[in-house]
């Protein structure tokens, strides 16, 4: 399922992963929705953003 990339930040979601397609300057996320996995994680180190998409190179 493709996640829509908004032209404004998803308020309330902070992201510092500047290699993600949804990253916006100021540590914001432009994904319309996010999915965090896995179920039954016991702490934050066990979780991953399943919405992450590696940013394509704009130099090609």
HTML snippet that shows the backbone in 3Dmol.js (N, CA, C, O; Angstrom):
<script src="https://3Dmol.org/build/3Dmol-min.js"></script>
<div id="view" style="width:600px;height:400px;position:relative"></div>
<script>
const pdb = `
ATOM      1  N   UNK A   1       0.849  -1.181   0.000  1.00  0.00           N
ATOM      2  CA  UNK A   1       0.000   0.000   0.000  1.00  0.00           C
ATOM      3  C   UNK A   1       0.891   1.239   0.000  1.00  0.00           C
ATOM      4  O   UNK A   1       1.729   1.403   0.886  1.00  0.00           O
ATOM      5  N   UNK A   2       0.713   2.098  -0.978  1.00  0.00           N
ATOM      6  CA  UNK A   2       1.493   3.330  -1.055  1.00  0.00           C
ATOM      7  C   UNK A   2       0.916   4.365  -0.092  1.00  0.00           C
ATOM      8  O   UNK A   2      -0.300   4.531   0.015  1.00  0.00           O
ATOM      9  N   UNK A   3       1.800   5.043   0.591  1.00  0.00           N
ATOM     10  CA  UNK A   3       1.403   6.093   1.526  1.00  0.00           C
ATOM     11  C   UNK A   3       1.542   7.431   0.808  1.00  0.00           C
ATOM     12  O   UNK A   3       2.562   7.696   0.173  1.00  0.00           O
ATOM     13  N   UNK A   4       0.527   8.262   0.908  1.00  0.00           N
ATOM     14  CA  UNK A   4       0.544   9.571   0.255  1.00  0.00           C
ATOM     15  C   UNK A   4       1.554  10.488   0.945  1.00  0.00           C
ATOM     16  O   UNK A   4       1.614  10.555   2.173  1.00  0.00           O
ATOM     17  N   UNK A   5       2.349  11.194   0.133  1.00  0.00           N
ATOM     18  CA  UNK A   5       3.283  12.197   0.654  1.00  0.00           C
ATOM     19  C   UNK A   5       2.588  13.553   0.601  1.00  0.00           C
ATOM     20  O   UNK A   5       2.214  14.033  -0.469  1.00  0.00           O
ATOM     21  N   UNK A   6       2.424  14.157   1.763  1.00  0.00           N
ATOM     22  CA  UNK A   6       1.744  15.445   1.846  1.00  0.00           C
ATOM     23  C   UNK A   6       2.730  16.575   1.548  1.00  0.00           C
ATOM     24  O   UNK A   6       3.944  16.375   1.596  1.00  0.00           O
ATOM     25  N   UNK A   7       2.208  17.755   1.242  1.00  0.00           N
ATOM     26  CA  UNK A   7       3.070  18.903   1.001  1.00  0.00           C
ATOM     27  C   UNK A   7       3.294  19.729   2.258  1.00  0.00           C
ATOM     28  O   UNK A   7       3.903  20.798   2.211  1.00  0.00           O
ATOM     29  N   UNK A   8       2.798  19.224   3.381  1.00  0.00           N
ATOM     30  CA  UNK A   8       3.006  19.871   4.678  1.00  0.00           C
ATOM     31  C   UNK A   8       3.307  18.782   5.706  1.00  0.00           C
ATOM     32  O   UNK A   8       3.008  17.611   5.475  1.00  0.00           O
ATOM     33  N   UNK A   9       3.892  19.160   6.829  1.00  0.00           N
ATOM     34  CA  UNK A   9       4.236  18.148   7.840  1.00  0.00           C
ATOM     35  C   UNK A   9       3.009  17.474   8.448  1.00  0.00           C
ATOM     36  O   UNK A   9       1.942  18.078   8.562  1.00  0.00           O
ATOM     37  N   UNK A  10       3.184  16.217   8.834  1.00  0.00           N
ATOM     38  CA  UNK A  10       2.186  15.492   9.606  1.00  0.00           C
ATOM     39  C   UNK A  10       2.375  15.955  11.048  1.00  0.00           C
ATOM     40  O   UNK A  10       3.295  15.509  11.733  1.00  0.00           O
ATOM     41  N   UNK A  11       1.514  16.835  11.496  1.00  0.00           N
ATOM     42  CA  UNK A  11       1.656  17.417  12.833  1.00  0.00           C
ATOM     43  C   UNK A  11       1.677  16.322  13.898  1.00  0.00           C
ATOM     44  O   UNK A  11       0.894  15.374  13.837  1.00  0.00           O
ATOM     45  N   UNK A  12       2.549  16.451  14.843  1.00  0.00           N
ATOM     46  CA  UNK A  12       2.642  15.493  15.930  1.00  0.00           C
ATOM     47  C   UNK A  12       3.613  14.359  15.677  1.00  0.00           C
ATOM     48  O   UNK A  12       3.877  13.562  16.577  1.00  0.00           O
ATOM     49  N   UNK A  13       4.160  14.269  14.450  1.00  0.00           N
ATOM     50  CA  UNK A  13       5.134  13.228  14.142  1.00  0.00           C
ATOM     51  C   UNK A  13       6.482  13.893  13.900  1.00  0.00           C
ATOM     52  O   UNK A  13       6.628  14.696  12.978  1.00  0.00           O
ATOM     53  N   UNK A  14       7.456  13.562  14.722  1.00  0.00           N
ATOM     54  CA  UNK A  14       8.812  14.080  14.565  1.00  0.00           C
ATOM     55  C   UNK A  14       9.670  12.965  13.996  1.00  0.00           C
ATOM     56  O   UNK A  14       9.602  11.825  14.456  1.00  0.00           O
ATOM     57  N   UNK A  15      10.479  13.293  12.993  1.00  0.00           N
ATOM     58  CA  UNK A  15      11.355  12.305  12.381  1.00  0.00           C
ATOM     59  C   UNK A  15      12.688  12.953  12.043  1.00  0.00           C
ATOM     60  O   UNK A  15      12.726  14.044  11.475  1.00  0.00           O
ATOM     61  N   UNK A  16      13.772  12.291  12.387  1.00  0.00           N
ATOM     62  CA  UNK A  16      15.114  12.811  12.102  1.00  0.00           C
ATOM     63  C   UNK A  16      15.827  12.007  11.016  1.00  0.00           C
ATOM     64  O   UNK A  16      17.008  12.236  10.758  1.00  0.00           O
ATOM     65  N   UNK A  17      15.130  11.076  10.384  1.00  0.00           N
ATOM     66  CA  UNK A  17      15.743  10.202   9.380  1.00  0.00           C
ATOM     67  C   UNK A  17      15.730  10.920   8.028  1.00  0.00           C
ATOM     68  O   UNK A  17      14.776  10.801   7.259  1.00  0.00           O
ATOM     69  N   UNK A  18      16.801  11.665   7.750  1.00  0.00           N
ATOM     70  CA  UNK A  18      16.834  12.499   6.548  1.00  0.00           C
ATOM     71  C   UNK A  18      17.070  11.712   5.261  1.00  0.00           C
ATOM     72  O   UNK A  18      17.135  12.303   4.183  1.00  0.00           O
ATOM     73  N   UNK A  19      17.197  10.408   5.354  1.00  0.00           N
ATOM     74  CA  UNK A  19      17.328   9.566   4.164  1.00  0.00           C
ATOM     75  C   UNK A  19      15.984   8.969   3.739  1.00  0.00           C
ATOM     76  O   UNK A  19      15.928   8.168   2.806  1.00  0.00           O
ATOM     77  N   UNK A  20      14.917   9.353   4.412  1.00  0.00           N
ATOM     78  CA  UNK A  20      13.576   8.859   4.089  1.00  0.00           C
ATOM     79  C   UNK A  20      12.887   9.801   3.105  1.00  0.00           C
ATOM     80  O   UNK A  20      13.026  11.020   3.196  1.00  0.00           O
ATOM     81  N   UNK A  21      12.155   9.228   2.180  1.00  0.00           N
ATOM     82  CA  UNK A  21      11.405   9.997   1.179  1.00  0.00           C
ATOM     83  C   UNK A  21      10.404  10.945   1.829  1.00  0.00           C
ATOM     84  O   UNK A  21      10.096  11.992   1.259  1.00  0.00           O
ATOM     85  N   UNK A  22       9.892  10.605   3.002  1.00  0.00           N
ATOM     86  CA  UNK A  22       8.879  11.411   3.676  1.00  0.00           C
ATOM     87  C   UNK A  22       9.466  12.481   4.600  1.00  0.00           C
ATOM     88  O   UNK A  22       8.718  13.264   5.186  1.00  0.00           O
ATOM     89  N   UNK A  23      10.776  12.523   4.733  1.00  0.00           N
ATOM     90  CA  UNK A  23      11.421  13.495   5.622  1.00  0.00           C
ATOM     91  C   UNK A  23      11.238  14.914   5.085  1.00  0.00           C
ATOM     92  O   UNK A  23      11.364  15.160   3.886  1.00  0.00           O
ATOM     93  N   UNK A  24      10.934  15.852   6.007  1.00  0.00           N
ATOM     94  CA  UNK A  24      10.863  17.275   5.666  1.00  0.00           C
ATOM     95  C   UNK A  24      11.812  18.033   6.578  1.00  0.00           C
ATOM     96  O   UNK A  24      12.015  17.651   7.731  1.00  0.00           O
ATOM     97  N   UNK A  25      12.390  19.102   6.064  1.00  0.00           N
ATOM     98  CA  UNK A  25      13.300  19.938   6.846  1.00  0.00           C
ATOM     99  C   UNK A  25      12.650  20.324   8.169  1.00  0.00           C
ATOM    100  O   UNK A  25      11.439  20.534   8.245  1.00  0.00           O
ATOM    101  N   UNK A  26      13.463  20.413   9.195  1.00  0.00           N
ATOM    102  CA  UNK A  26      12.959  20.724  10.524  1.00  0.00           C
ATOM    103  C   UNK A  26      12.568  19.486  11.304  1.00  0.00           C
ATOM    104  O   UNK A  26      11.903  19.578  12.336  1.00  0.00           O
ATOM    105  N   UNK A  27      12.984  18.315  10.808  1.00  0.00           N
ATOM    106  CA  UNK A  27      12.691  17.029  11.452  1.00  0.00           C
ATOM    107  C   UNK A  27      11.197  16.723  11.507  1.00  0.00           C
ATOM    108  O   UNK A  27      10.654  16.365  12.552  1.00  0.00           O
ATOM    109  N   UNK A  28      10.552  16.874  10.356  1.00  0.00           N
ATOM    110  CA  UNK A  28       9.131  16.572  10.219  1.00  0.00           C
ATOM    111  C   UNK A  28       8.937  15.383   9.284  1.00  0.00           C
ATOM    112  O   UNK A  28       9.829  15.033   8.510  1.00  0.00           O
ATOM    113  N   UNK A  29       7.768  14.773   9.368  1.00  0.00           N
ATOM    114  CA  UNK A  29       7.383  13.664   8.496  1.00  0.00           C
ATOM    115  C   UNK A  29       6.224  14.125   7.614  1.00  0.00           C
ATOM    116  O   UNK A  29       5.257  14.710   8.103  1.00  0.00           O
ATOM    117  N   UNK A  30       6.329  13.857   6.306  1.00  0.00           N
ATOM    118  CA  UNK A  30       5.276  14.250   5.369  1.00  0.00           C
ATOM    119  C   UNK A  30       4.384  13.079   4.961  1.00  0.00           C
ATOM    120  O   UNK A  30       3.550  13.226   4.068  1.00  0.00           O
ATOM    121  N   UNK A  31       4.546  11.928   5.595  1.00  0.00           N
ATOM    122  CA  UNK A  31       3.673  10.790   5.290  1.00  0.00           C
ATOM    123  C   UNK A  31       2.279  11.067   5.848  1.00  0.00           C
ATOM    124  O   UNK A  31       2.134  11.539   6.976  1.00  0.00           O
ATOM    125  N   UNK A  32       1.262  10.771   5.051  1.00  0.00           N
ATOM    126  CA  UNK A  32      -0.113  10.991   5.493  1.00  0.00           C
ATOM    127  C   UNK A  32      -0.430  10.159   6.733  1.00  0.00           C
ATOM    128  O   UNK A  32      -1.205  10.574   7.594  1.00  0.00           O
ATOM    129  N   UNK A  33       0.181   8.982   6.808  1.00  0.00           N
ATOM    130  CA  UNK A  33       0.036   8.115   7.977  1.00  0.00           C
ATOM    131  C   UNK A  33       1.326   7.335   8.140  1.00  0.00           C
ATOM    132  O   UNK A  33       2.080   7.171   7.181  1.00  0.00           O
ATOM    133  N   UNK A  34       1.586   6.856   9.341  1.00  0.00           N
ATOM    134  CA  UNK A  34       2.778   6.045   9.575  1.00  0.00           C
ATOM    135  C   UNK A  34       2.374   4.710  10.181  1.00  0.00           C
ATOM    136  O   UNK A  34       1.309   4.574  10.784  1.00  0.00           O
ATOM    137  N   UNK A  35       3.247   3.738  10.007  1.00  0.00           N
ATOM    138  CA  UNK A  35       3.034   2.417  10.602  1.00  0.00           C
ATOM    139  C   UNK A  35       4.305   2.042  11.346  1.00  0.00           C
ATOM    140  O   UNK A  35       5.392   2.028  10.767  1.00  0.00           O
ATOM    141  N   UNK A  36       4.166   1.740  12.626  1.00  0.00           N
ATOM    142  CA  UNK A  36       5.295   1.349  13.464  1.00  0.00           C
ATOM    143  C   UNK A  36       5.124  -0.118  13.833  1.00  0.00           C
ATOM    144  O   UNK A  36       4.043  -0.537  14.248  1.00  0.00           O
ATOM    145  N   UNK A  37       6.186  -0.892  13.683  1.00  0.00           N
ATOM    146  CA  UNK A  37       6.165  -2.333  13.953  1.00  0.00           C
ATOM    147  C   UNK A  37       7.336  -2.696  14.845  1.00  0.00           C
ATOM    148  O   UNK A  37       8.225  -1.867  15.039  1.00  0.00           O
ATOM    149  N   UNK A  38       7.375  -3.884  15.390  1.00  0.00           N
ATOM    150  CA  UNK A  38       6.433  -4.997  15.340  1.00  0.00           C
ATOM    151  C   UNK A  38       5.476  -4.979  16.529  1.00  0.00           C
ATOM    152  O   UNK A  38       5.661  -4.244  17.500  1.00  0.00           O
ATOM    153  N   UNK A  39       4.476  -5.792  16.415  1.00  0.00           N
ATOM    154  CA  UNK A  39       3.544  -5.995  17.526  1.00  0.00           C
ATOM    155  C   UNK A  39       4.332  -6.613  18.689  1.00  0.00           C
ATOM    156  O   UNK A  39       5.289  -7.355  18.466  1.00  0.00           O
ATOM    157  N   UNK A  40       3.947  -6.318  19.879  1.00  0.00           N
ATOM    158  CA  UNK A  40       4.537  -6.873  21.104  1.00  0.00           C
ATOM    159  C   UNK A  40       5.976  -6.426  21.363  1.00  0.00           C
ATOM    160  O   UNK A  40       6.715  -7.127  22.055  1.00  0.00           O
ATOM    161  N   UNK A  41       6.392  -5.276  20.823  1.00  0.00           N
ATOM    162  CA  UNK A  41       7.721  -4.747  21.137  1.00  0.00           C
ATOM    163  C   UNK A  41       7.775  -4.435  22.629  1.00  0.00           C
ATOM    164  O   UNK A  41       6.769  -4.051  23.226  1.00  0.00           O
ATOM    165  N   UNK A  42       8.947  -4.602  23.224  1.00  0.00           N
ATOM    166  CA  UNK A  42       9.054  -4.365  24.663  1.00  0.00           C
ATOM    167  C   UNK A  42       9.667  -3.011  25.000  1.00  0.00           C
ATOM    168  O   UNK A  42       9.528  -2.546  26.131  1.00  0.00           O
ATOM    169  N   UNK A  43      10.341  -2.368  24.050  1.00  0.00           N
ATOM    170  CA  UNK A  43      10.842  -1.013  24.263  1.00  0.00           C
ATOM    171  C   UNK A  43      11.081  -0.336  22.912  1.00  0.00           C
ATOM    172  O   UNK A  43      10.952  -0.974  21.867  1.00  0.00           O
ATOM    173  N   UNK A  44      11.422   0.932  22.929  1.00  0.00           N
ATOM    174  CA  UNK A  44      11.544   1.688  21.676  1.00  0.00           C
ATOM    175  C   UNK A  44      12.632   1.149  20.756  1.00  0.00           C
ATOM    176  O   UNK A  44      12.539   1.308  19.539  1.00  0.00           O
ATOM    177  N   UNK A  45      13.653   0.522  21.308  1.00  0.00           N
ATOM    178  CA  UNK A  45      14.721  -0.044  20.480  1.00  0.00           C
ATOM    179  C   UNK A  45      14.245  -1.233  19.647  1.00  0.00           C
ATOM    180  O   UNK A  45      14.893  -1.605  18.669  1.00  0.00           O
ATOM    181  N   UNK A  46      13.126  -1.822  20.027  1.00  0.00           N
ATOM    182  CA  UNK A  46      12.567  -2.962  19.294  1.00  0.00           C
ATOM    183  C   UNK A  46      11.652  -2.530  18.149  1.00  0.00           C
ATOM    184  O   UNK A  46      11.168  -3.377  17.398  1.00  0.00           O
ATOM    185  N   UNK A  47      11.407  -1.228  18.002  1.00  0.00           N
ATOM    186  CA  UNK A  47      10.442  -0.761  17.014  1.00  0.00           C
ATOM    187  C   UNK A  47      11.106  -0.210  15.758  1.00  0.00           C
ATOM    188  O   UNK A  47      12.254   0.235  15.787  1.00  0.00           O
ATOM    189  N   UNK A  48      10.364  -0.248  14.663  1.00  0.00           N
ATOM    190  CA  UNK A  48      10.813   0.281  13.375  1.00  0.00           C
ATOM    191  C   UNK A  48       9.652   0.993  12.696  1.00  0.00           C
ATOM    192  O   UNK A  48       8.490   0.623  12.869  1.00  0.00           O
ATOM    193  N   UNK A  49       9.984   2.019  11.922  1.00  0.00           N
ATOM    194  CA  UNK A  49       8.977   2.700  11.114  1.00  0.00           C
ATOM    195  C   UNK A  49       8.832   1.935   9.803  1.00  0.00           C
ATOM    196  O   UNK A  49       9.720   1.979   8.952  1.00  0.00           O
ATOM    197  N   UNK A  50       7.729   1.246   9.646  1.00  0.00           N
ATOM    198  CA  UNK A  50       7.490   0.464   8.432  1.00  0.00           C
ATOM    199  C   UNK A  50       7.121   1.359   7.254  1.00  0.00           C
ATOM    200  O   UNK A  50       7.032   0.878   6.125  1.00  0.00           O
ATOM    201  N   UNK A  51       6.906   2.642   7.493  1.00  0.00           N
ATOM    202  CA  UNK A  51       6.576   3.595   6.445  1.00  0.00           C
ATOM    203  C   UNK A  51       7.825   4.058   5.701  1.00  0.00           C
ATOM    204  O   UNK A  51       7.720   4.602   4.602  1.00  0.00           O
ATOM    205  N   UNK A  52       8.992   3.853   6.279  1.00  0.00           N
ATOM    206  CA  UNK A  52      10.254   4.318   5.690  1.00  0.00           C
ATOM    207  C   UNK A  52      10.417   3.862   4.242  1.00  0.00           C
ATOM    208  O   UNK A  52      10.233   2.689   3.916  1.00  0.00           O
ATOM    209  N   UNK A  53      10.766   4.820   3.384  1.00  0.00           N
ATOM    210  CA  UNK A  53      11.124   4.552   1.990  1.00  0.00           C
ATOM    211  C   UNK A  53      12.413   5.319   1.734  1.00  0.00           C
ATOM    212  O   UNK A  53      12.468   6.531   1.943  1.00  0.00           O
ATOM    213  N   UNK A  54      13.446   4.622   1.285  1.00  0.00           N
ATOM    214  CA  UNK A  54      14.725   5.284   1.037  1.00  0.00           C
ATOM    215  C   UNK A  54      14.548   6.371  -0.019  1.00  0.00           C
ATOM    216  O   UNK A  54      13.988   6.139  -1.090  1.00  0.00           O
ATOM    217  N   UNK A  55      15.041   7.559   0.312  1.00  0.00           N
ATOM    218  CA  UNK A  55      14.944   8.696  -0.598  1.00  0.00           C
ATOM    219  C   UNK A  55      15.730   8.405  -1.866  1.00  0.00           C
ATOM    220  O   UNK A  55      16.878   7.964  -1.805  1.00  0.00           O
ATOM    221  N   UNK A  56      15.113   8.652  -3.009  1.00  0.00           N
ATOM    222  CA  UNK A  56      15.811   8.439  -4.280  1.00  0.00           C
ATOM    223  C   UNK A  56      16.801   9.577  -4.499  1.00  0.00           C
ATOM    224  O   UNK A  56      16.560  10.711  -4.086  1.00  0.00           O
ATOM    225  N   UNK A  57      17.907   9.265  -5.146  1.00  0.00           N
ATOM    226  CA  UNK A  57      18.915  10.284  -5.426  1.00  0.00           C
ATOM    227  C   UNK A  57      18.359  11.267  -6.444  1.00  0.00           C
ATOM    228  O   UNK A  57      17.816  10.875  -7.477  1.00  0.00           O
ATOM    229  N   UNK A  58      18.503  12.547  -6.136  1.00  0.00           N
ATOM    230  CA  UNK A  58      18.024  13.565  -7.067  1.00  0.00           C
ATOM    231  C   UNK A  58      19.113  13.948  -8.060  1.00  0.00           C
ATOM    232  O   UNK A  58      18.912  14.834  -8.890  1.00  0.00           O
ATOM    233  N   UNK A  59      20.269  13.283  -7.980  1.00  0.00           N
ATOM    234  CA  UNK A  59      21.400  13.611  -8.839  1.00  0.00           C
ATOM    235  C   UNK A  59      21.446  12.747 -10.093  1.00  0.00           C
ATOM    236  O   UNK A  59      22.336  12.936 -10.922  1.00  0.00           O
ATOM    237  N   UNK A  60      20.523  11.809 -10.262  1.00  0.00           N
ATOM    238  CA  UNK A  60      20.554  10.885 -11.405  1.00  0.00           C
ATOM    239  C   UNK A  60      20.097  11.567 -12.671  1.00  0.00           C
ATOM    240  O   UNK A  60      20.059  10.942 -13.731  1.00  0.00           O
TER     241      UNK A  60
END
`;
const viewer = $3Dmol.createViewer("view");
viewer.addModel(pdb, "pdb");
viewer.setStyle({}, {cartoon: {color: "spectrum"}});
viewer.zoomTo();
viewer.render();
</script>
